[in-house]
């Protein structure tokens, strides 16, 4: 019962995090591993648990969604779906022992992007100017990462789009939620067909994440994003440290 309550709480918190700022897998993934789920199955189960919440958030942002002016949204969506498929297949072909060694570094990468992404985007924009084709290529690479692991993938997209010159944060946030949810949907199909989901744990988190995702989207405008980002970054650092100890020191 205690494990189930932990998974429900983690799912709800992750749904809110993804709707407001991203990084929800930092709540669901460690909760699954802590309750005894192997890391690859935990990663796949976390993806399944969180992707409906992303669409609940998208519905919450329905009044804010805008299309890109210079890049076709259907093309951007197609590239994201293809990248998500490639990333999911890469995960399924990764040995469990190798993934256990890689996951702390993926968590560290996601933590750095989450913490410094908003500051990096303006700096990168001064150095790089990318056109529509370069944007789609970069979006494909980001989507591969999203299908494979997905931590802070939404923030990667926001940083990429800022380099492209897109600055309407409300529209970008709504679009981010839709694209991340879409590429995760492709990954979900792969993980389900491969039998990599522990359904009891996943179901508990999924319901909670949907509730958290919708609530997070509706209250996001009332929250102080700076304080929220600090709190999520602290959680990310803690989780990353624990997984480094677990992978390299038997912690």
DAZINOR-V690888 format. One record per helix or strand of 2 or more residues. SS is the DSSP state (~ for helix, > for strand). FROM is the first residue (numbers start at 1). TO is the last residue. If there is no record, write none. Layout:
ss=SS from=FROM to=TO
ss=SS from=FROM to=TO
//
This chain:
ss=~ from=2 to=20
ss=~ from=25 to=34
ss=~ from=39 to=60
ss=~ from=73 to=92
ss=~ from=96 to=127
ss=~ from=132 to=148
ss=~ from=153 to=164
ss=~ from=169 to=193
ss=~ from=199 to=222
ss=~ from=225 to=248
//
